[in-house]
Amino acid sequence: MDDKPKNSVSIEQLDGHWAVQILEDGAITQQLFETLEFARNFAAGQWQRLNPRPIPQCAGNDVSG
């Protein structure tokens, strides 16, 4: 079984801002945005960079817009 963390991108609301959290090779980074639109655009680009395949469609705080 592979114990290596997977790369991921998520968006959550934090203190009146939108936080994009990026898990890459076990390291987490975070970027704050004032609008959800900017956060989603940034997150979509990061997702594409980390996972060069289609963005999954899901409910909630997905990065697909």
CHARMM-style PDB file with segment names, atoms N, HN, CA, C and O in Angstrom:
ATOM      1  N   MET     1       0.843  -1.183   0.000  1.00  0.00      PROA
ATOM      2  CA  MET     1       0.000   0.000   0.000  1.00  0.00      PROA
ATOM      3  C   MET     1       0.885   1.242   0.000  1.00  0.00      PROA
ATOM      4  O   MET     1       1.936   1.260   0.641  1.00  0.00      PROA
ATOM      5  N   ASP     2       0.463   2.268  -0.712  1.00  0.00      PROA
ATOM      6  HN  ASP     2      -0.391   2.253  -1.233  1.00  0.00      PROA
ATOM      7  CA  ASP     2       1.233   3.504  -0.840  1.00  0.00      PROA
ATOM      8  C   ASP     2       0.862   4.463   0.285  1.00  0.00      PROA
ATOM      9  O   ASP     2      -0.269   4.947   0.341  1.00  0.00      PROA
ATOM     10  N   ASP     3       1.819   4.745   1.194  1.00  0.00      PROA
ATOM     11  HN  ASP     3       2.738   4.352   1.149  1.00  0.00      PROA
ATOM     12  CA  ASP     3       1.569   5.662   2.310  1.00  0.00      PROA
ATOM     13  C   ASP     3       1.881   7.109   1.958  1.00  0.00      PROA
ATOM     14  O   ASP     3       1.697   8.001   2.786  1.00  0.00      PROA
ATOM     15  N   LYS     4       2.347   7.350   0.747  1.00  0.00      PROA
ATOM     16  HN  LYS     4       2.496   6.625   0.074  1.00  0.00      PROA
ATOM     17  CA  LYS     4       2.703   8.701   0.316  1.00  0.00      PROA
ATOM     18  C   LYS     4       1.439   9.554   0.186  1.00  0.00      PROA
ATOM     19  O   LYS     4       0.474   9.123  -0.446  1.00  0.00      PROA
ATOM     20  N   PRO     5       1.425  10.769   0.779  1.00  0.00      PROA
ATOM     21  CA  PRO     5       0.223  11.614   0.673  1.00  0.00      PROA
ATOM     22  C   PRO     5      -0.041  12.014  -0.772  1.00  0.00      PROA
ATOM     23  O   PRO     5       0.883  12.245  -1.552  1.00  0.00      PROA
ATOM     24  N   LYS     6      -1.311  12.091  -1.105  1.00  0.00      PROA
ATOM     25  HN  LYS     6      -2.062  11.903  -0.472  1.00  0.00      PROA
ATOM     26  CA  LYS     6      -1.689  12.533  -2.442  1.00  0.00      PROA
ATOM     27  C   LYS     6      -1.695  14.048  -2.496  1.00  0.00      PROA
ATOM     28  O   LYS     6      -1.912  14.713  -1.483  1.00  0.00      PROA
ATOM     29  N   ASN     7      -1.460  14.583  -3.659  1.00  0.00      PROA
ATOM     30  HN  ASN     7      -1.283  14.043  -4.482  1.00  0.00      PROA
ATOM     31  CA  ASN     7      -1.565  16.027  -3.864  1.00  0.00      PROA
ATOM     32  C   ASN     7      -3.038  16.390  -3.915  1.00  0.00      PROA
ATOM     33  O   ASN     7      -3.850  15.655  -4.477  1.00  0.00      PROA
ATOM     34  N   SER     8      -3.382  17.541  -3.317  1.00  0.00      PROA
ATOM     35  HN  SER     8      -2.722  18.138  -2.860  1.00  0.00      PROA
ATOM     36  CA  SER     8      -4.776  17.965  -3.335  1.00  0.00      PROA
ATOM     37  C   SER     8      -4.873  19.477  -3.225  1.00  0.00      PROA
ATOM     38  O   SER     8      -3.922  20.155  -2.837  1.00  0.00      PROA
ATOM     39  N   VAL     9      -6.037  19.984  -3.574  1.00  0.00      PROA
ATOM     40  HN  VAL     9      -6.810  19.433  -3.890  1.00  0.00      PROA
ATOM     41  CA  VAL     9      -6.342  21.406  -3.480  1.00  0.00      PROA
ATOM     42  C   VAL     9      -7.730  21.532  -2.872  1.00  0.00      PROA
ATOM     43  O   VAL     9      -8.661  20.841  -3.287  1.00  0.00      PROA
ATOM     44  N   SER    10      -7.870  22.419  -1.882  1.00  0.00      PROA
ATOM     45  HN  SER    10      -7.114  22.980  -1.545  1.00  0.00      PROA
ATOM     46  CA  SER    10      -9.184  22.626  -1.274  1.00  0.00      PROA
ATOM     47  C   SER    10      -9.384  24.114  -1.004  1.00  0.00      PROA
ATOM     48  O   SER    10      -8.430  24.889  -0.938  1.00  0.00      PROA
ATOM     49  N   ILE    11     -10.648  24.488  -0.852  1.00  0.00      PROA
ATOM     50  HN  ILE    11     -11.423  23.859  -0.907  1.00  0.00      PROA
ATOM     51  CA  ILE    11     -11.023  25.874  -0.566  1.00  0.00      PROA
ATOM     52  C   ILE    11     -11.894  25.873   0.682  1.00  0.00      PROA
ATOM     53  O   ILE    11     -12.804  25.055   0.817  1.00  0.00      PROA
ATOM     54  N   GLU    12     -11.607  26.796   1.591  1.00  0.00      PROA
ATOM     55  HN  GLU    12     -10.867  27.461   1.482  1.00  0.00      PROA
ATOM     56  CA  GLU    12     -12.479  26.963   2.756  1.00  0.00      PROA
ATOM     57  C   GLU    12     -12.514  28.426   3.155  1.00  0.00      PROA
ATOM     58  O   GLU    12     -11.594  29.190   2.861  1.00  0.00      PROA
ATOM     59  N   GLN    13     -13.589  28.802   3.828  1.00  0.00      PROA
ATOM     60  HN  GLN    13     -14.336  28.181   4.067  1.00  0.00      PROA
ATOM     61  CA  GLN    13     -13.717  30.177   4.303  1.00  0.00      PROA
ATOM     62  C   GLN    13     -12.983  30.299   5.632  1.00  0.00      PROA
ATOM     63  O   GLN    13     -13.112  29.446   6.510  1.00  0.00      PROA
ATOM     64  N   LEU    14     -12.208  31.379   5.763  1.00  0.00      PROA
ATOM     65  HN  LEU    14     -12.103  32.072   5.049  1.00  0.00      PROA
ATOM     66  CA  LEU    14     -11.379  31.564   6.950  1.00  0.00      PROA
ATOM     67  C   LEU    14     -11.314  33.044   7.294  1.00  0.00      PROA
ATOM     68  O   LEU    14     -10.729  33.828   6.547  1.00  0.00      PROA
ATOM     69  N   ASP    15     -11.903  33.433   8.409  1.00  0.00      PROA
ATOM     70  HN  ASP    15     -12.379  32.797   9.016  1.00  0.00      PROA
ATOM     71  CA  ASP    15     -11.851  34.813   8.900  1.00  0.00      PROA
ATOM     72  C   ASP    15     -12.225  35.842   7.835  1.00  0.00      PROA
ATOM     73  O   ASP    15     -11.535  36.847   7.662  1.00  0.00      PROA
ATOM     74  N   GLY    16     -13.318  35.586   7.126  1.00  0.00      PROA
ATOM     75  HN  GLY    16     -13.879  34.771   7.266  1.00  0.00      PROA
ATOM     76  CA  GLY    16     -13.798  36.543   6.134  1.00  0.00      PROA
ATOM     77  C   GLY    16     -13.071  36.497   4.805  1.00  0.00      PROA
ATOM     78  O   GLY    16     -13.354  37.304   3.920  1.00  0.00      PROA
ATOM     79  N   HSD    17     -12.145  35.573   4.648  1.00  0.00      PROA
ATOM     80  HN  HSD    17     -11.916  34.917   5.367  1.00  0.00      PROA
ATOM     81  CA  HSD    17     -11.425  35.388   3.394  1.00  0.00      PROA
ATOM     82  C   HSD    17     -11.668  33.969   2.893  1.00  0.00      PROA
ATOM     83  O   HSD    17     -12.265  33.142   3.584  1.00  0.00      PROA
ATOM     84  N   TRP    18     -11.198  33.708   1.688  1.00  0.00      PROA
ATOM     85  HN  TRP    18     -10.714  34.379   1.128  1.00  0.00      PROA
ATOM     86  CA  TRP    18     -11.248  32.365   1.125  1.00  0.00      PROA
ATOM     87  C   TRP    18      -9.822  31.837   1.077  1.00  0.00      PROA
ATOM     88  O   TRP    18      -8.943  32.458   0.478  1.00  0.00      PROA
ATOM     89  N   ALA    19      -9.594  30.694   1.704  1.00  0.00      PROA
ATOM     90  HN  ALA    19     -10.308  30.189   2.190  1.00  0.00      PROA
ATOM     91  CA  ALA    19      -8.269  30.093   1.785  1.00  0.00      PROA
ATOM     92  C   ALA    19      -8.181  28.919   0.818  1.00  0.00      PROA
ATOM     93  O   ALA    19      -9.000  28.001   0.861  1.00  0.00      PROA
ATOM     94  N   VAL    20      -7.181  28.962  -0.049  1.00  0.00      PROA
ATOM     95  HN  VAL    20      -6.516  29.708  -0.084  1.00  0.00      PROA
ATOM     96  CA  VAL    20      -6.882  27.829  -0.919  1.00  0.00      PROA
ATOM     97  C   VAL    20      -5.724  27.089  -0.270  1.00  0.00      PROA
ATOM     98  O   VAL    20      -4.639  27.642  -0.090  1.00  0.00      PROA
ATOM     99  N   GLN    21      -5.965  25.838   0.075  1.00  0.00      PROA
ATOM    100  HN  GLN    21      -6.846  25.388  -0.071  1.00  0.00      PROA
ATOM    101  CA  GLN    21      -4.937  25.022   0.703  1.00  0.00      PROA
ATOM    102  C   GLN    21      -4.457  23.987  -0.294  1.00  0.00      PROA
ATOM    103  O   GLN    21      -5.255  23.287  -0.918  1.00  0.00      PROA
ATOM    104  N   ILE    22      -3.135  23.896  -0.437  1.00  0.00      PROA
ATOM    105  HN  ILE    22      -2.487  24.464   0.070  1.00  0.00      PROA
ATOM    106  CA  ILE    22      -2.518  23.008  -1.406  1.00  0.00      PROA
ATOM    107  C   ILE    22      -1.642  22.015  -0.663  1.00  0.00      PROA
ATOM    108  O   ILE    22      -0.737  22.405   0.074  1.00  0.00      PROA
ATOM    109  N   LEU    23      -1.911  20.731  -0.858  1.00  0.00      PROA
ATOM    110  HN  LEU    23      -2.646  20.414  -1.457  1.00  0.00      PROA
ATOM    111  CA  LEU    23      -1.069  19.667  -0.323  1.00  0.00      PROA
ATOM    112  C   LEU    23      -0.241  19.137  -1.485  1.00  0.00      PROA
ATOM    113  O   LEU    23      -0.780  18.571  -2.436  1.00  0.00      PROA
ATOM    114  N   GLU    24       1.071  19.326  -1.400  1.00  0.00      PROA
ATOM    115  HN  GLU    24       1.509  19.786  -0.628  1.00  0.00      PROA
ATOM    116  CA  GLU    24       1.967  18.902  -2.472  1.00  0.00      PROA
ATOM    117  C   GLU    24       3.161  18.184  -1.865  1.00  0.00      PROA
ATOM    118  O   GLU    24       3.945  18.775  -1.122  1.00  0.00      PROA
ATOM    119  N   ASP    25       3.288  16.911  -2.189  1.00  0.00      PROA
ATOM    120  HN  ASP    25       2.651  16.431  -2.792  1.00  0.00      PROA
ATOM    121  CA  ASP    25       4.392  16.086  -1.691  1.00  0.00      PROA
ATOM    122  C   ASP    25       4.522  16.164  -0.173  1.00  0.00      PROA
ATOM    123  O   ASP    25       5.631  16.226   0.356  1.00  0.00      PROA
ATOM    124  N   GLY    26       3.394  16.161   0.523  1.00  0.00      PROA
ATOM    125  HN  GLY    26       2.493  16.111   0.093  1.00  0.00      PROA
ATOM    126  CA  GLY    26       3.387  16.169   1.981  1.00  0.00      PROA
ATOM    127  C   GLY    26       3.470  17.538   2.632  1.00  0.00      PROA
ATOM    128  O   GLY    26       3.339  17.642   3.852  1.00  0.00      PROA
ATOM    129  N   ALA    27       3.683  18.589   1.854  1.00  0.00      PROA
ATOM    130  HN  ALA    27       3.789  18.504   0.864  1.00  0.00      PROA
ATOM    131  CA  ALA    27       3.774  19.951   2.393  1.00  0.00      PROA
ATOM    132  C   ALA    27       2.486  20.713   2.074  1.00  0.00      PROA
ATOM    133  O   ALA    27       1.971  20.642   0.958  1.00  0.00      PROA
ATOM    134  N   ILE    28       1.973  21.443   3.071  1.00  0.00      PROA
ATOM    135  HN  ILE    28       2.392  21.501   3.978  1.00  0.00      PROA
ATOM    136  CA  ILE    28       0.757  22.228   2.882  1.00  0.00      PROA
ATOM    137  C   ILE    28       1.113  23.703   2.787  1.00  0.00      PROA
ATOM    138  O   ILE    28       1.852  24.230   3.618  1.00  0.00      PROA
ATOM    139  N   THR    29       0.580  24.360   1.767  1.00  0.00      PROA
ATOM    140  HN  THR    29      -0.021  23.931   1.092  1.00  0.00      PROA
ATOM    141  CA  THR    29       0.696  25.810   1.639  1.00  0.00      PROA
ATOM    142  C   THR    29      -0.710  26.377   1.541  1.00  0.00      PROA
ATOM    143  O   THR    29      -1.655  25.673   1.184  1.00  0.00      PROA
ATOM    144  N   GLN    30      -0.836  27.658   1.861  1.00  0.00      PROA
ATOM    145  HN  GLN    30      -0.068  28.230   2.151  1.00  0.00      PROA
ATOM    146  CA  GLN    30      -2.146  28.302   1.858  1.00  0.00      PROA
ATOM    147  C   GLN    30      -2.035  29.696   1.254  1.00  0.00      PROA
ATOM    148  O   GLN    30      -1.071  30.420   1.503  1.00  0.00      PROA
ATOM    149  N   GLN    31      -3.025  30.056   0.467  1.00  0.00      PROA
ATOM    150  HN  GLN    31      -3.808  29.468   0.265  1.00  0.00      PROA
ATOM    151  CA  GLN    31      -3.101  31.380  -0.150  1.00  0.00      PROA
ATOM    152  C   GLN    31      -4.478  31.943   0.148  1.00  0.00      PROA
ATOM    153  O   GLN    31      -5.483  31.262  -0.057  1.00  0.00      PROA
ATOM    154  N   LEU    32      -4.540  33.185   0.633  1.00  0.00      PROA
ATOM    155  HN  LEU    32      -3.724  33.739   0.799  1.00  0.00      PROA
ATOM    156  CA  LEU    32      -5.820  33.812   0.971  1.00  0.00      PROA
ATOM    157  C   LEU    32      -6.299  34.742  -0.143  1.00  0.00      PROA
ATOM    158  O   LEU    32      -5.501  35.407  -0.804  1.00  0.00      PROA
ATOM    159  N   PHE    33      -7.622  34.774  -0.337  1.00  0.00      PROA
ATOM    160  HN  PHE    33      -8.271  34.233   0.199  1.00  0.00      PROA
ATOM    161  CA  PHE    33      -8.253  35.626  -1.342  1.00  0.00      PROA
ATOM    162  C   PHE    33      -9.469  36.300  -0.725  1.00  0.00      PROA
ATOM    163  O   PHE    33     -10.091  35.761   0.191  1.00  0.00      PROA
ATOM    164  N   GLU    34      -9.802  37.478  -1.228  1.00  0.00      PROA
ATOM    165  HN  GLU    34      -9.297  37.916  -1.972  1.00  0.00      PROA
ATOM    166  CA  GLU    34     -10.959  38.211  -0.725  1.00  0.00      PROA
ATOM    167  C   GLU    34     -12.264  37.730  -1.339  1.00  0.00      PROA
ATOM    168  O   GLU    34     -13.324  37.890  -0.734  1.00  0.00      PROA
ATOM    169  N   THR    35     -12.209  37.144  -2.531  1.00  0.00      PROA
ATOM    170  HN  THR    35     -11.348  37.015  -3.023  1.00  0.00      PROA
ATOM    171  CA  THR    35     -13.432  36.670  -3.169  1.00  0.00      PROA
ATOM    172  C   THR    35     -13.316  35.183  -3.504  1.00  0.00      PROA
ATOM    173  O   THR    35     -12.229  34.668  -3.765  1.00  0.00      PROA
ATOM    174  N   LEU    36     -14.455  34.517  -3.489  1.00  0.00      PROA
ATOM    175  HN  LEU    36     -15.339  34.935  -3.277  1.00  0.00      PROA
ATOM    176  CA  LEU    36     -14.499  33.101  -3.826  1.00  0.00      PROA
ATOM    177  C   LEU    36     -14.110  32.888  -5.286  1.00  0.00      PROA
ATOM    178  O   LEU    36     -13.459  31.896  -5.616  1.00  0.00      PROA
ATOM    179  N   GLU    37     -14.500  33.800  -6.151  1.00  0.00      PROA
ATOM    180  HN  GLU    37     -15.029  34.605  -5.883  1.00  0.00      PROA
ATOM    181  CA  GLU    37     -14.167  33.675  -7.575  1.00  0.00      PROA
ATOM    182  C   GLU    37     -12.656  33.614  -7.787  1.00  0.00      PROA
ATOM    183  O   GLU    37     -12.173  32.762  -8.533  1.00  0.00      PROA
ATOM    184  N   PHE    38     -11.906  34.506  -7.141  1.00  0.00      PROA
ATOM    185  HN  PHE    38     -12.299  35.197  -6.535  1.00  0.00      PROA
ATOM    186  CA  PHE    38     -10.450  34.499  -7.282  1.00  0.00      PROA
ATOM    187  C   PHE    38      -9.856  33.220  -6.691  1.00  0.00      PROA
ATOM    188  O   PHE    38      -8.934  32.635  -7.259  1.00  0.00      PROA
ATOM    189  N   ALA    39     -10.393  32.794  -5.548  1.00  0.00      PROA
ATOM    190  HN  ALA    39     -11.142  33.270  -5.087  1.00  0.00      PROA
ATOM    191  CA  ALA    39      -9.907  31.563  -4.915  1.00  0.00      PROA
ATOM    192  C   ALA    39     -10.140  30.363  -5.825  1.00  0.00      PROA
ATOM    193  O   ALA    39      -9.257  29.519  -5.980  1.00  0.00      PROA
ATOM    194  N   ARG    40     -11.320  30.283  -6.424  1.00  0.00      PROA
ATOM    195  HN  ARG    40     -12.037  30.969  -6.298  1.00  0.00      PROA
ATOM    196  CA  ARG    40     -11.616  29.154  -7.318  1.00  0.00      PROA
ATOM    197  C   ARG    40     -10.720  29.159  -8.545  1.00  0.00      PROA
ATOM    198  O   ARG    40     -10.254  28.104  -8.976  1.00  0.00      PROA
ATOM    199  N   ASN    41     -10.475  30.331  -9.113  1.00  0.00      PROA
ATOM    200  HN  ASN    41     -10.853  31.188  -8.763  1.00  0.00      PROA
ATOM    201  CA  ASN    41      -9.598  30.414 -10.286  1.00  0.00      PROA
ATOM    202  C   ASN    41      -8.183  29.957  -9.944  1.00  0.00      PROA
ATOM    203  O   ASN    41      -7.575  29.191 -10.692  1.00  0.00      PROA
ATOM    204  N   PHE    42      -7.664  30.425  -8.820  1.00  0.00      PROA
ATOM    205  HN  PHE    42      -8.158  31.047  -8.213  1.00  0.00      PROA
ATOM    206  CA  PHE    42      -6.323  30.029  -8.381  1.00  0.00      PROA
ATOM    207  C   PHE    42      -6.282  28.528  -8.107  1.00  0.00      PROA
ATOM    208  O   PHE    42      -5.356  27.838  -8.531  1.00  0.00      PROA
ATOM    209  N   ALA    43      -7.292  28.029  -7.395  1.00  0.00      PROA
ATOM    210  HN  ALA    43      -8.045  28.590  -7.051  1.00  0.00      PROA
ATOM    211  CA  ALA    43      -7.337  26.612  -7.046  1.00  0.00      PROA
ATOM    212  C   ALA    43      -7.408  25.737  -8.296  1.00  0.00      PROA
ATOM    213  O   ALA    43      -6.763  24.690  -8.358  1.00  0.00      PROA
ATOM    214  N   ALA    44      -8.179  26.155  -9.279  1.00  0.00      PROA
ATOM    215  HN  ALA    44      -8.703  27.005  -9.229  1.00  0.00      PROA
ATOM    216  CA  ALA    44      -8.285  25.385 -10.515  1.00  0.00      PROA
ATOM    217  C   ALA    44      -6.932  25.284 -11.212  1.00  0.00      PROA
ATOM    218  O   ALA    44      -6.571  24.225 -11.726  1.00  0.00      PROA
ATOM    219  N   GLY    45      -6.191  26.381 -11.227  1.00  0.00      PROA
ATOM    220  HN  GLY    45      -6.484  27.241 -10.810  1.00  0.00      PROA
ATOM    221  CA  GLY    45      -4.855  26.356 -11.830  1.00  0.00      PROA
ATOM    222  C   GLY    45      -3.902  25.448 -11.071  1.00  0.00      PROA
ATOM    223  O   GLY    45      -3.111  24.727 -11.678  1.00  0.00      PROA
ATOM    224  N   GLN    46      -3.974  25.481  -9.742  1.00  0.00      PROA
ATOM    225  HN  GLN    46      -4.617  26.066  -9.249  1.00  0.00      PROA
ATOM    226  CA  GLN    46      -3.118  24.615  -8.934  1.00  0.00      PROA
ATOM    227  C   GLN    46      -3.498  23.151  -9.121  1.00  0.00      PROA
ATOM    228  O   GLN    46      -2.630  22.284  -9.220  1.00  0.00      PROA
ATOM    229  N   TRP    47      -4.806  22.881  -9.171  1.00  0.00      PROA
ATOM    230  HN  TRP    47      -5.511  23.586  -9.091  1.00  0.00      PROA
ATOM    231  CA  TRP    47      -5.265  21.513  -9.397  1.00  0.00      PROA
ATOM    232  C   TRP    47      -4.726  20.991 -10.730  1.00  0.00      PROA
ATOM    233  O   TRP    47      -4.238  19.864 -10.813  1.00  0.00      PROA
ATOM    234  N   GLN    48      -4.818  21.809 -11.754  1.00  0.00      PROA
ATOM    235  HN  GLN    48      -5.214  22.725 -11.686  1.00  0.00      PROA
ATOM    236  CA  GLN    48      -4.333  21.407 -13.082  1.00  0.00      PROA
ATOM    237  C   GLN    48      -2.832  21.162 -13.061  1.00  0.00      PROA
ATOM    238  O   GLN    48      -2.343  20.226 -13.694  1.00  0.00      PROA
ATOM    239  N   ARG    49      -2.108  21.992 -12.344  1.00  0.00      PROA
ATOM    240  HN  ARG    49      -2.505  22.753 -11.830  1.00  0.00      PROA
ATOM    241  CA  ARG    49      -0.654  21.830 -12.242  1.00  0.00      PROA
ATOM    242  C   ARG    49      -0.298  20.517 -11.534  1.00  0.00      PROA
ATOM    243  O   ARG    49       0.627  19.816 -11.944  1.00  0.00      PROA
ATOM    244  N   LEU    50      -1.032  20.195 -10.477  1.00  0.00      PROA
ATOM    245  HN  LEU    50      -1.784  20.765 -10.144  1.00  0.00      PROA
ATOM    246  CA  LEU    50      -0.732  19.003  -9.690  1.00  0.00      PROA
ATOM    247  C   LEU    50      -1.329  17.723 -10.268  1.00  0.00      PROA
ATOM    248  O   LEU    50      -0.815  16.632 -10.023  1.00  0.00      PROA
ATOM    249  N   ASN    51      -2.396  17.851 -11.025  1.00  0.00      PROA
ATOM    250  HN  ASN    51      -2.813  18.738 -11.224  1.00  0.00      PROA
ATOM    251  CA  ASN    51      -3.130  16.701 -11.561  1.00  0.00      PROA
ATOM    252  C   ASN    51      -3.479  16.959 -13.013  1.00  0.00      PROA
ATOM    253  O   ASN    51      -4.603  17.361 -13.311  1.00  0.00      PROA
ATOM    254  N   PRO    52      -2.559  16.741 -13.909  1.00  0.00      PROA
ATOM    255  CA  PRO    52      -2.822  17.077 -15.318  1.00  0.00      PROA
ATOM    256  C   PRO    52      -3.843  16.131 -15.955  1.00  0.00      PROA
ATOM    257  O   PRO    52      -3.537  15.398 -16.896  1.00  0.00      PROA
ATOM    258  N   ARG    53      -5.060  16.171 -15.416  1.00  0.00      PROA
ATOM    259  HN  ARG    53      -5.308  16.767 -14.652  1.00  0.00      PROA
ATOM    260  CA  ARG    53      -6.204  15.429 -15.945  1.00  0.00      PROA
ATOM    261  C   ARG    53      -7.461  16.235 -15.602  1.00  0.00      PROA
ATOM    262  O   ARG    53      -7.361  17.234 -14.890  1.00  0.00      PROA
ATOM    263  N   PRO    54      -8.615  15.840 -16.077  1.00  0.00      PROA
ATOM    264  CA  PRO    54      -9.826  16.656 -15.849  1.00  0.00      PROA
ATOM    265  C   PRO    54     -10.112  16.902 -14.376  1.00  0.00      PROA
ATOM    266  O   PRO    54      -9.858  16.045 -13.530  1.00  0.00      PROA
ATOM    267  N   ILE    55     -10.644  18.085 -14.078  1.00  0.00      PROA
ATOM    268  HN  ILE    55     -10.850  18.781 -14.765  1.00  0.00      PROA
ATOM    269  CA  ILE    55     -11.050  18.447 -12.719  1.00  0.00      PROA
ATOM    270  C   ILE    55     -12.318  17.675 -12.386  1.00  0.00      PROA
ATOM    271  O   ILE    55     -13.266  17.689 -13.171  1.00  0.00      PROA
ATOM    272  N   PRO    56     -12.359  16.995 -11.228  1.00  0.00      PROA
ATOM    273  CA  PRO    56     -13.555  16.227 -10.889  1.00  0.00      PROA
ATOM    274  C   PRO    56     -14.732  17.140 -10.573  1.00  0.00      PROA
ATOM    275  O   PRO    56     -14.560  18.240 -10.049  1.00  0.00      PROA
ATOM    276  N   GLN    57     -15.923  16.667 -10.897  1.00  0.00      PROA
ATOM    277  HN  GLN    57     -16.063  15.773 -11.323  1.00  0.00      PROA
ATOM    278  CA  GLN    57     -17.152  17.401 -10.586  1.00  0.00      PROA
ATOM    279  C   GLN    57     -17.665  16.880  -9.251  1.00  0.00      PROA
ATOM    280  O   GLN    57     -17.857  15.676  -9.084  1.00  0.00      PROA
ATOM    281  N   CYS    58     -17.887  17.782  -8.301  1.00  0.00      PROA
ATOM    282  HN  CYS    58     -17.730  18.761  -8.436  1.00  0.00      PROA
ATOM    283  CA  CYS    58     -18.430  17.388  -7.006  1.00  0.00      PROA
ATOM    284  C   CYS    58     -19.183  18.565  -6.405  1.00  0.00      PROA
ATOM    285  O   CYS    58     -19.036  19.701  -6.857  1.00  0.00      PROA
ATOM    286  N   ALA    59     -19.985  18.292  -5.391  1.00  0.00      PROA
ATOM    287  HN  ALA    59     -20.104  17.370  -5.024  1.00  0.00      PROA
ATOM    288  CA  ALA    59     -20.765  19.330  -4.725  1.00  0.00      PROA
ATOM    289  C   ALA    59     -19.927  20.022  -3.666  1.00  0.00      PROA
ATOM    290  O   ALA    59     -18.866  19.528  -3.284  1.00  0.00      PROA
ATOM    291  N   GLY    60     -20.401  21.161  -3.194  1.00  0.00      PROA
ATOM    292  HN  GLY    60     -21.263  21.562  -3.504  1.00  0.00      PROA
ATOM    293  CA  GLY    60     -19.723  21.858  -2.108  1.00  0.00      PROA
ATOM    294  C   GLY    60     -18.655  22.796  -2.606  1.00  0.00      PROA
ATOM    295  O   GLY    60     -18.842  23.484  -3.610  1.00  0.00      PROA
ATOM    296  N   ASN    61     -17.536  22.831  -1.911  1.00  0.00      PROA
ATOM    297  HN  ASN    61     -17.384  22.272  -1.096  1.00  0.00      PROA
ATOM    298  CA  ASN    61     -16.448  23.754  -2.229  1.00  0.00      PROA
ATOM    299  C   ASN    61     -15.495  23.149  -3.238  1.00  0.00      PROA
ATOM    300  O   ASN    61     -14.297  23.030  -2.980  1.00  0.00      PROA
ATOM    301  N   ASP    62     -16.027  22.768  -4.385  1.00  0.00      PROA
ATOM    302  HN  ASP    62     -17.000  22.865  -4.595  1.00  0.00      PROA
ATOM    303  CA  ASP    62     -15.168  22.210  -5.421  1.00  0.00      PROA
ATOM    304  C   ASP    62     -14.436  23.327  -6.147  1.00  0.00      PROA
ATOM    305  O   ASP    62     -14.807  24.496  -6.041  1.00  0.00      PROA
ATOM    306  N   VAL    63     -13.411  22.966  -6.874  1.00  0.00      PROA
ATOM    307  HN  VAL    63     -13.110  22.016  -6.961  1.00  0.00      PROA
ATOM    308  CA  VAL    63     -12.603  23.960  -7.567  1.00  0.00      PROA
ATOM    309  C   VAL    63     -13.022  24.109  -9.031  1.00  0.00      PROA
ATOM    310  O   VAL    63     -12.393  24.855  -9.782  1.00  0.00      PROA
ATOM    311  N   SER    64     -14.068  23.413  -9.435  1.00  0.00      PROA
ATOM    312  HN  SER    64     -14.579  22.808  -8.825  1.00  0.00      PROA
ATOM    313  CA  SER    64     -14.445  23.450 -10.839  1.00  0.00      PROA
ATOM    314  C   SER    64     -15.317  24.640 -11.200  1.00  0.00      PROA
ATOM    315  O   SER    64     -15.565  24.880 -12.382  1.00  0.00      PROA
ATOM    316  N   GLY    65     -15.791  25.391 -10.209  1.00  0.00      PROA
ATOM    317  HN  GLY    65     -15.590  25.196  -9.249  1.00  0.00      PROA
ATOM    318  CA  GLY    65     -16.565  26.591 -10.484  1.00  0.00      PROA
ATOM    319  C   GLY    65     -17.985  26.286 -10.710  1.00  0.00      PROA
ATOM    320  OT1 GLY    65     -18.780  27.193 -10.956  1.00  0.00      PROA
TER     321      GLY     65
END
